[in-house]
Amino acid sequence: MKTLSLKLEEGIFEETESIVANLKKPRNRYINEAIDYYNKIQRRNLIEKKLKLESELVKKDSMGVLSEFESNF
């Protein structure tokens, strides 16, 4: 486990403290879970962008092949 120094905006800190108290969960565990969740969302967004780009490339290539087939018939 790594030790990290972190500066939070006052409002975010207060809201986090309130939620952590209601959940009866250690702040460290809560923040770890939050970052893990955020990382999964960002990873998914990156994959989605890459998939859209690659789909666009395949689309262009497929249209070229289709055009060749149509011109041969």
N, C-alpha and C positions, 0 to 999 in steps of 0.2 A: 504494500500500500504506500502511496506517495502522500507527503504532507504538502499542503497548498495554502498559500495566503491569498485571501480573496476579499475584494472590496465590493460591497453591495450597496445599491441605492437604498436610502432609508426606508422608503415605502415597501420595497421588495423584501427587505429584511423583516420589517414588522409583520407583513402578511405571512411570510414564511414561519416566523415564530408562532403566530396565532394558529396556523394550520398544524404545525408540528405538535403544539400543545394539545390540540383537539384529537389528533391521531395517536398521541402518546408514543411517538416514534422519535428516536434520536435525530437531531438536526443533520448530522453527518450522513446517516443512512438515507434520509429524505433527499438531500442534495445529490448524493450518488445516484439514487433512483431517477431523479429528475434529469440529470445529465445523461444517463444511460438512455432514457426515453427520447430525449432531444437528439442524441446521436443517431438513434435508429431512424427517426424522422428525416434527418439530414441525409443519411446514407440512402434512404429510399428516394428522396428528391434527386440526389445525384444519379442514381441508377435510372430514374425516370427520364432525366434530361439526356443521358447517354442513349437510352433506348429510342427516344424520339429522334435524335440525330441519326442513329444507325438505321432506323426505319425509313427516314427520308432518303438516305443513301440507297437503300435497297429499292425503294419506290422508283427512284430515278433510273436505276439499272434495269428494273423490271419493265419500265415503260419503254426503254430502249430495245429490249429483247422482244417485247410485244410488237413494237413498230417494225422490227426486222421480219418477224413472222408474217405480219399482215402484208408487207410489201412483197413477200415471196408467193402469196396466194392470189 
